[in-house]
Amino acid sequence: MAASAELIRLTAREAVHRLSKGEVTPLELIDAAVARIEEVEPTVHALPTLCVERARDHARRLMQNRAVLQGGARGWLAGLPIAIKDLNEVAGVRTTHGSPIFADHVPQKSDVVVERLEANGGVVLAKSNTPEFGAGGNTFNEVFGETLNPWNTALTCGGSSGGAAVSLATGEVWLAHGSDHGGSLRTPASFCSVVGLRPSPGRVPHGPGAYAFYDMSVNGPMARNVGDLALFLDAMAGQVLADPLSTPAPASSYSELVASPKPPKRVGFTADFGGAVAVEPEVREICARAAKRFADFGAEVEEASPDFTGAMDAYHVIRAFSFVASRWPLIEQHRDKFKPEIVWNAERGLKMTAAEFGAAQRTRSAIYQRMVDFFAEYDLLLCPAASVPPFDVKKRWVEEIDGRRFDNYVDWMSAACVISLTSCPAASIPCGFTADGRPVGLQIVAPMRDEASLLQAAALFEEASGLAGQLPIDPRPGTAS
């Protein structure tokens, strides 16, 4: 037990180093992870589906490859156990999408990002919980129930990659896969004080799926610290024919770049996206203090923001059309098994016109050009990753922020949604806690396809803040008041 406790506290990079040197085996890490899962899972409900024997079989195959053992060629992850979000299929493993429709679904083939991770030395140990079809910023569903925030188990962990974030924060796994449409990676990272990266579309392959050319939803890495995040992105990134938007991996690894980070010269910070997004006052203050830290490593920090006028209106239109494309055929067959938020989103898409969709695309293009103009002057954009800290897990979604009321389940996540619209890479990195101990994340946004500069700046900020060393934690009871 003492050895297991020591292993789960390793960073992913440390664990991979030990694996590559033969100082620990993938089987030993699986055993350590399973012991930790058994210890904390009854409290947090982050990893509802385990595939331990499948993982052990994969680990044994890696260990029997003498060329791999001698040459360290297991790939980026060298046999490290990982978690995959329950939206992505893993061959032979129950994959529910958080929906009773797929409660007993066991796919025969894995999603392309899963195939890539396994080819690069990742050992899939578990599926992480997600809201139904990944829709919403609170992780609950009718199949597995609620996933709870380990910093305060009365609170939500965010969503939709909520189980992934919790599994990292509690030390159940070293790396966890996530995905992000309107903050599904960044919100739980913010709420659980871990790091999550929404890459540029195409950086990490996805699919196959019914909506292959859609670029708003992306796969991405989640980790306990920025160095581990870079390692996981290296294992994910690359081009596959099944994804028409995917791009080749960069010539230099993200891990190498993060190991010797170059600071940005000039960054812009906005607490409310130029007034376009409602943000809770305490979150604004914490993020503003965090942004000032960039001056510690030589960056000019200025109040500045692109113009996000019309961003959420355009986001809603594009999101609603995507729900028609990806969900409506299934809703027609199983309407009574869908949560009302998903039905609302799809029906909103059915009511929209081609003229509305065209206007949304023009708005999106104009906002992207404003981002290009902004990045001609600034290296990075800093802003809140989420407008609020974690809230009561029994609350489906936030209905009001700083006097601004919302009539739908999406608008409270605008801090993430408006950035998704731009296609720019964005990360959430821990930057502090509210007076009552709720985590807050700073969002770092870089120019399109410049994940390298983003990760380098995040690494410098992480070192300056000193927050990464607080994980993993044991779940802590609390109240939602």
C-alpha positions as CSV (number, residue, x, y, z in Angstrom):
1,M,0.0,0.0,0.0
2,A,2.8,2.4,0.8
3,A,4.4,1.7,-2.6
4,S,1.1,2.3,-4.4
5,A,0.6,5.6,-2.6
6,E,4.1,6.7,-3.7
7,L,3.4,5.7,-7.3
8,I,0.1,7.5,-7.6
9,R,1.8,10.8,-6.5
10,L,4.4,10.6,-9.3
11,T,3.9,13.0,-12.2
12,A,3.1,11.4,-15.5
13,R,6.6,12.3,-16.7
14,E,8.2,10.7,-13.7
15,A,6.1,7.6,-14.2
16,V,7.0,7.3,-17.9
17,H,10.7,7.8,-17.0
18,R,10.6,4.9,-14.5
19,L,8.7,2.8,-17.0
20,S,11.3,3.5,-19.8
21,K,14.1,2.6,-17.4
22,G,12.5,-0.6,-16.2
23,E,12.3,0.7,-12.6
24,V,8.6,0.1,-12.6
25,T,6.3,-2.0,-14.8
26,P,2.9,-1.1,-16.4
27,L,1.4,-3.8,-14.3
28,E,2.6,-2.2,-11.1
29,L,1.2,1.1,-12.1
30,I,-2.1,-0.6,-13.0
31,D,-2.2,-2.1,-9.5
32,A,-1.4,1.2,-7.9
33,A,-4.1,3.0,-9.8
34,V,-6.7,0.3,-9.1
35,A,-5.9,0.5,-5.3
36,R,-6.4,4.3,-5.4
37,I,-9.6,3.9,-7.5
38,E,-11.0,1.5,-4.9
39,E,-10.1,4.0,-2.2
40,V,-11.7,7.2,-3.6
41,E,-14.2,6.1,-6.2
42,P,-17.0,5.4,-3.7
43,T,-16.9,9.1,-2.8
44,V,-16.4,10.9,-6.2
45,H,-17.8,8.6,-8.9
46,A,-15.3,9.7,-11.6
47,L,-14.4,6.4,-13.3
48,P,-17.6,4.3,-13.4
49,T,-16.2,1.7,-15.9
50,L,-13.0,-0.1,-15.4
51,C,-11.3,-2.4,-17.9
52,V,-8.5,-3.8,-15.7
53,E,-8.0,-7.2,-17.4
54,R,-7.9,-5.5,-20.8
55,A,-5.3,-3.1,-19.4
56,R,-3.2,-5.9,-18.0
57,D,-3.3,-7.8,-21.3
58,H,-2.1,-4.7,-23.1
59,A,0.6,-4.1,-20.5
60,R,1.9,-7.7,-20.8
61,R,2.1,-7.3,-24.6
62,L,4.2,-4.2,-24.1
63,M,6.4,-5.9,-21.6
64,Q,7.0,-9.0,-23.9
65,N,8.4,-6.8,-26.7
66,R,12.1,-7.0,-26.0
67,A,12.9,-4.4,-28.7
68,V,10.5,-2.1,-26.9
69,L,12.0,-2.8,-23.5
70,Q,15.6,-2.3,-24.7
71,G,15.1,0.6,-27.0
72,G,12.4,2.6,-25.1
73,A,10.2,2.6,-28.1
74,R,6.9,2.0,-26.4
75,G,5.8,5.5,-27.6
76,W,5.4,8.6,-25.6
77,L,3.6,7.0,-22.7
78,A,5.6,3.8,-22.3
79,G,2.8,1.7,-20.8
80,L,1.2,4.4,-18.6
81,P,-2.4,3.7,-17.5
82,I,-4.8,6.4,-18.7
83,A,-8.5,7.2,-18.6
84,I,-10.7,7.8,-21.7
85,K,-13.9,10.0,-21.6
86,D,-17.0,7.9,-21.9
87,L,-17.9,9.7,-25.2
88,N,-15.1,8.0,-27.0
89,E,-15.3,4.4,-27.9
90,V,-12.8,1.8,-26.7
91,A,-13.0,-1.6,-28.4
92,G,-14.5,-4.2,-26.1
93,V,-15.2,-1.8,-23.3
94,R,-18.7,-0.5,-22.2
95,T,-19.1,3.0,-23.7
96,T,-22.4,4.6,-22.7
97,H,-22.1,8.3,-23.8
98,G,-23.8,9.0,-20.5
99,S,-27.1,7.9,-22.0
100,P,-29.5,5.1,-21.1
101,I,-29.8,4.5,-24.9
102,F,-26.2,3.2,-24.8
103,A,-26.2,1.8,-21.3
104,D,-25.1,-1.6,-22.5
105,H,-23.2,-0.6,-25.6
106,V,-19.8,-2.4,-26.2
107,P,-18.1,-1.2,-29.4
108,Q,-16.0,-3.5,-31.5
109,K,-13.6,-0.7,-32.6
110,S,-12.0,2.2,-30.8
111,D,-12.1,5.9,-31.7
112,V,-9.1,7.1,-33.6
113,V,-7.7,9.1,-30.7
114,V,-7.9,6.0,-28.5
115,E,-6.1,4.0,-31.2
116,R,-3.4,6.6,-31.4
117,L,-2.9,6.7,-27.6
118,E,-2.6,3.0,-27.4
119,A,-0.2,2.9,-30.3
120,N,1.9,5.5,-28.4
121,G,2.1,3.5,-25.2
122,G,-1.0,4.5,-23.4
123,V,-2.8,1.7,-21.5
124,V,-6.6,2.3,-21.2
125,L,-7.6,1.5,-17.6
126,A,-11.0,3.2,-17.2
127,K,-13.8,5.3,-18.8
128,S,-14.5,8.7,-17.1
129,N,-17.9,10.0,-16.4
130,T,-19.6,12.6,-18.5
131,P,-23.0,14.3,-18.8
132,E,-25.4,12.8,-21.3
133,F,-23.7,13.1,-24.7
134,G,-21.3,15.6,-23.2
135,A,-24.0,18.3,-23.1
136,G,-23.7,20.6,-20.1
137,G,-21.2,21.9,-17.5
138,N,-22.3,19.6,-14.6
139,T,-21.3,15.9,-14.8
140,F,-24.4,13.8,-14.1
141,N,-26.4,11.3,-16.1
142,E,-29.0,8.6,-15.6
143,V,-26.6,5.8,-16.1
144,F,-24.0,6.5,-13.5
145,G,-25.3,9.5,-11.5
146,E,-23.2,12.5,-10.3
147,T,-19.5,13.0,-10.2
148,L,-18.5,15.1,-7.2
149,N,-15.8,17.7,-6.8
150,P,-13.0,16.4,-4.6
151,W,-12.2,19.8,-3.2
152,N,-15.8,19.9,-1.8
153,T,-18.0,16.9,-2.5
154,A,-21.2,19.0,-2.3
155,L,-20.1,20.8,-5.4
156,T,-20.0,20.0,-9.1
157,C,-16.7,19.1,-10.8
158,G,-17.9,20.9,-14.0
159,G,-18.4,19.2,-17.3
160,S,-18.4,17.6,-19.6
161,S,-15.0,16.1,-18.9
162,G,-15.8,16.1,-15.2
163,G,-14.8,12.5,-14.5
164,A,-11.5,13.1,-16.2
165,A,-10.7,16.1,-14.0
166,V,-11.7,14.4,-10.8
167,S,-9.7,11.3,-11.6
168,L,-6.6,13.5,-12.0
169,A,-7.2,15.6,-8.9
170,T,-7.7,12.5,-6.7
171,G,-4.7,10.5,-8.1
172,E,-6.8,7.7,-9.8
173,V,-4.8,8.1,-13.0
174,W,-1.8,10.2,-14.2
175,L,-3.4,11.4,-17.4
176,A,-7.0,11.7,-18.6
177,H,-8.4,12.3,-22.1
178,G,-11.1,14.9,-22.5
179,S,-13.0,16.8,-25.2
180,D,-14.3,20.3,-25.5
181,H,-17.0,22.1,-27.4
182,G,-18.0,25.0,-25.2
183,G,-15.7,24.5,-22.3
184,S,-16.0,20.8,-21.6
185,L,-12.3,20.5,-20.9
186,R,-11.6,24.0,-19.5
187,T,-14.5,24.2,-17.1
188,P,-13.8,21.0,-15.1
189,A,-10.1,21.8,-15.2
190,S,-10.9,25.2,-13.6
191,F,-13.3,23.6,-11.1
192,C,-10.9,20.8,-10.0
193,S,-7.6,22.8,-10.1
194,V,-6.1,20.7,-12.8
195,V,-4.9,21.7,-16.3
196,G,-6.7,21.1,-19.5
197,L,-6.0,22.1,-23.1
198,R,-8.5,22.7,-25.9
199,P,-6.2,22.4,-28.9
200,S,-6.8,24.0,-32.3
201,P,-9.2,22.0,-34.5
202,G,-7.3,19.2,-36.2
203,R,-4.3,19.1,-33.8
204,V,-5.8,16.0,-32.2
205,P,-7.7,13.6,-34.4
206,H,-11.2,12.5,-33.8
207,G,-13.8,10.2,-35.2
208,P,-15.0,8.5,-37.2
209,G,-18.4,10.1,-36.8
210,A,-21.5,11.4,-38.6
211,Y,-20.2,15.0,-38.5
212,A,-16.6,14.6,-39.6
213,F,-16.1,18.1,-40.9
214,Y,-17.3,19.9,-37.8
215,D,-14.5,21.9,-36.1
216,M,-16.0,23.2,-32.9
217,S,-15.7,20.0,-30.9
218,V,-12.1,18.8,-30.2
219,N,-10.3,16.1,-28.2
220,G,-7.6,17.2,-25.9
221,P,-5.3,16.4,-22.9
222,M,-5.9,16.8,-19.2
223,A,-3.2,16.5,-16.5
224,R,-2.1,17.6,-13.1
225,N,0.6,19.9,-14.4
226,V,1.7,21.6,-17.6
227,G,4.7,19.3,-18.3
228,D,2.4,16.3,-18.2
229,L,-0.1,18.1,-20.4
230,A,2.6,18.6,-23.0
231,L,3.5,15.0,-22.9
232,F,-0.1,13.9,-23.4
233,L,-0.5,16.3,-26.3
234,D,2.6,14.7,-27.9
235,A,0.9,11.3,-27.6
236,M,-2.3,12.6,-29.1
237,A,-1.3,14.9,-31.9
238,G,-1.0,13.8,-35.5
239,Q,-2.8,13.2,-38.7
240,V,-5.1,10.2,-39.5
241,L,-7.1,9.6,-42.7
242,A,-10.3,9.0,-40.8
243,D,-10.3,12.7,-39.7
244,P,-10.4,15.1,-42.7
245,L,-9.4,18.0,-40.4
246,S,-6.4,16.4,-38.7
247,T,-2.9,17.8,-39.2
248,P,0.6,16.3,-38.9
249,A,2.3,16.5,-35.5
250,P,4.8,19.4,-35.2
251,A,8.5,18.8,-35.9
252,S,9.5,19.7,-32.3
253,S,7.8,17.9,-29.4
254,Y,5.7,19.9,-26.9
255,S,7.6,18.2,-24.1
256,E,10.9,19.6,-25.4
257,L,9.5,23.1,-25.8
258,V,8.0,23.2,-22.3
259,A,11.2,22.0,-20.7
260,S,12.9,25.2,-21.9
261,P,10.0,27.7,-22.0
262,K,10.3,31.1,-23.6
263,P,8.3,33.9,-22.0
264,P,5.8,36.0,-23.9
265,K,6.7,39.6,-24.5
266,R,3.2,41.2,-24.3
267,V,-0.1,39.8,-23.1
268,G,-3.6,41.2,-23.0
269,F,-5.9,40.5,-20.0
270,T,-9.7,40.9,-19.9
271,A,-11.8,40.0,-16.9
272,D,-15.1,40.1,-18.9
273,F,-14.2,39.9,-22.6
274,G,-14.8,43.5,-23.2
275,G,-18.2,43.3,-21.4
276,A,-19.4,40.4,-23.6
277,V,-19.3,37.8,-20.7
278,A,-20.8,38.0,-17.2
279,V,-18.1,37.0,-14.6
280,E,-18.5,36.7,-10.9
281,P,-16.6,39.5,-9.1
282,E,-14.4,37.3,-7.0
283,V,-13.4,35.3,-10.1
284,R,-12.5,38.5,-11.9
285,E,-10.3,39.6,-9.0
286,I,-8.5,36.2,-8.7
287,C,-7.8,36.1,-12.5
288,A,-6.6,39.7,-12.6
289,R,-4.1,39.0,-9.8
290,A,-3.0,35.9,-11.7
291,A,-2.5,37.8,-14.9
292,K,-0.2,40.3,-13.2
293,R,2.2,37.4,-12.4
294,F,3.2,37.3,-16.1
295,A,5.1,40.5,-15.4
296,D,7.3,38.4,-13.0
297,F,8.9,36.7,-16.1
298,G,9.2,39.9,-18.1
299,A,5.9,40.2,-20.0
300,E,4.1,43.4,-20.4
301,V,0.5,42.9,-19.1
302,E,-2.2,45.2,-20.4
303,E,-6.0,45.4,-20.1
304,A,-7.0,44.5,-23.7
305,S,-9.6,42.3,-25.4
306,P,-10.7,41.5,-28.9
307,D,-14.3,42.6,-29.8
308,F,-16.6,39.6,-29.1
309,T,-19.8,41.4,-30.2
310,G,-22.3,38.8,-31.4
311,A,-20.1,35.9,-30.4
312,M,-22.7,34.0,-28.2
313,D,-25.5,34.6,-30.7
314,A,-23.3,33.0,-33.4
315,Y,-22.2,30.2,-31.1
316,H,-25.8,29.3,-30.3
317,V,-26.7,29.0,-33.9
318,I,-23.7,26.9,-34.9
319,R,-24.1,24.7,-31.8
320,A,-27.8,24.1,-32.5
321,F,-27.2,23.1,-36.1
322,S,-24.5,20.6,-34.8
323,F,-27.1,19.0,-32.5
324,V,-29.4,18.5,-35.5
325,A,-26.6,16.9,-37.5
326,S,-25.3,14.7,-34.6
327,R,-28.3,14.0,-32.4
328,W,-31.6,14.5,-34.2
329,P,-31.9,11.1,-35.8
330,L,-31.4,9.5,-32.4
331,I,-33.8,11.9,-30.7
332,E,-36.5,11.0,-33.2
333,Q,-36.2,7.4,-32.2
334,H,-35.7,7.8,-28.4
335,R,-37.0,11.3,-27.5
336,D,-38.2,10.1,-24.1
337,K,-34.6,9.0,-23.1
338,F,-33.0,12.4,-23.8
339,K,-32.6,15.1,-21.1
340,P,-34.6,18.2,-22.0
341,E,-31.6,20.4,-22.6
342,I,-30.4,18.3,-25.5
343,V,-33.9,18.2,-27.1
344,W,-34.2,22.0,-26.7
345,N,-30.8,22.5,-28.4
346,A,-31.7,20.3,-31.3
347,E,-35.2,21.8,-31.8
348,R,-33.7,25.2,-31.7
349,G,-31.5,24.1,-34.6
350,L,-34.5,22.8,-36.6
351,K,-36.2,26.1,-36.3
352,M,-33.3,28.2,-37.6
353,T,-33.0,29.3,-41.2
354,A,-30.2,29.1,-43.7
355,A,-30.0,32.9,-43.4
356,E,-29.4,32.7,-39.7
357,F,-26.7,30.1,-40.2
358,G,-25.1,32.3,-42.8
359,A,-25.1,35.3,-40.5
360,A,-23.5,33.2,-37.7
361,Q,-20.7,32.1,-40.0
362,R,-20.1,35.7,-41.1
363,T,-20.0,36.7,-37.4
364,R,-17.6,33.9,-36.6
365,S,-15.3,34.9,-39.5
366,A,-15.3,38.5,-38.3
367,I,-14.4,37.5,-34.7
368,Y,-11.6,35.3,-36.0
369,Q,-10.2,38.2,-37.9
370,R,-10.4,40.4,-34.8
371,M,-8.4,37.7,-33.0
372,V,-5.8,37.8,-35.8
373,D,-5.5,41.6,-35.4
374,F,-5.3,41.2,-31.6
375,F,-2.4,38.7,-31.9
376,A,-0.6,41.0,-34.2
377,E,-0.1,43.2,-31.0
378,Y,-0.2,40.6,-28.2
379,D,1.4,37.2,-27.8
380,L,-1.5,35.8,-25.6
381,L,-4.9,36.6,-24.3
382,L,-5.5,35.9,-20.6
383,C,-9.1,35.7,-19.2
384,P,-11.2,33.6,-16.8
385,A,-11.6,30.0,-17.8
386,A,-15.1,29.9,-16.1
387,S,-17.3,32.7,-15.0
388,V,-18.0,31.1,-11.6
389,P,-16.3,28.8,-9.2
390,P,-17.8,25.3,-8.6
391,F,-21.5,25.4,-7.5
392,D,-24.0,23.0,-5.9
393,V,-23.9,19.7,-7.7
394,K,-27.7,19.5,-7.4
395,K,-28.0,22.6,-9.6
396,R,-28.3,21.6,-13.3
397,W,-26.8,24.9,-14.5
398,V,-26.1,28.5,-13.4
399,E,-29.1,30.8,-14.0
400,E,-27.6,34.1,-13.0
401,I,-24.1,35.7,-12.8
402,D,-23.5,39.2,-11.4
403,G,-27.1,40.3,-12.1
404,R,-27.3,38.8,-15.6
405,R,-29.9,36.1,-15.9
406,F,-29.8,33.2,-18.4
407,D,-32.7,31.3,-20.0
408,N,-30.7,28.3,-21.1
409,Y,-28.0,25.8,-19.9
410,V,-25.2,27.2,-22.1
411,D,-24.8,30.9,-21.5
412,W,-23.2,30.6,-18.1
413,M,-20.3,29.0,-19.9
414,S,-19.8,31.9,-22.3
415,A,-16.2,32.5,-21.1
416,A,-15.3,29.3,-22.8
417,C,-17.8,29.3,-25.6
418,V,-16.7,32.6,-27.2
419,I,-13.1,31.3,-27.4
420,S,-14.3,28.0,-29.0
421,L,-15.8,30.1,-31.7
422,T,-12.3,31.5,-32.6
423,S,-10.6,28.0,-33.1
424,C,-7.7,29.3,-31.1
425,P,-6.0,26.9,-28.7
426,A,-6.9,27.6,-25.0
427,A,-5.9,26.1,-21.7
428,S,-7.3,26.4,-18.2
429,I,-4.6,26.4,-15.5
430,P,-5.1,26.7,-11.7
431,C,-4.7,30.3,-10.5
432,G,-6.2,30.4,-7.0
433,F,-9.1,29.8,-4.8
434,T,-12.1,31.8,-3.6
435,A,-12.4,32.8,0.1
436,D,-14.3,29.6,0.8
437,G,-11.8,27.3,-1.0
438,R,-13.3,26.8,-4.4
439,P,-10.8,26.5,-7.3
440,V,-10.5,29.1,-10.1
441,G,-8.7,28.7,-13.4
442,L,-7.0,31.2,-15.6
443,Q,-7.6,30.8,-19.4
444,I,-4.6,31.3,-21.6
445,V,-5.4,31.7,-25.3
446,A,-2.8,31.7,-28.1
447,P,-3.0,32.2,-31.9
448,M,-4.4,29.5,-34.1
449,R,-2.1,26.3,-34.0
450,D,0.3,27.9,-31.6
451,E,-0.1,25.4,-28.8
452,A,3.7,25.6,-28.2
453,S,3.7,29.2,-27.1
454,L,0.6,28.6,-25.0
455,L,2.2,25.6,-23.1
456,Q,5.4,27.5,-22.6
457,A,3.6,30.4,-21.0
458,A,1.5,28.1,-18.9
459,A,4.6,26.3,-17.6
460,L,6.2,29.6,-16.6
461,F,3.0,30.7,-14.8
462,E,2.6,27.4,-13.1
463,E,6.1,27.6,-11.7
464,A,5.5,31.2,-10.5
465,S,2.1,30.3,-8.9
466,G,3.3,27.1,-7.1
467,L,-0.1,25.5,-7.3
468,A,0.7,22.3,-9.2
469,G,2.3,20.5,-6.2
470,Q,-1.0,20.3,-4.2
471,L,-2.3,17.3,-6.1
472,P,-3.4,14.6,-5.7
473,I,-5.9,15.2,-2.9
474,D,-8.2,13.0,-0.9
475,P,-11.9,13.9,-1.4
476,R,-13.1,16.5,1.1
477,P,-16.7,16.8,2.4
478,G,-18.3,20.2,2.5
479,T,-21.4,22.2,1.9
480,A,-22.8,24.0,-1.2
481,S,-23.8,27.2,0.8
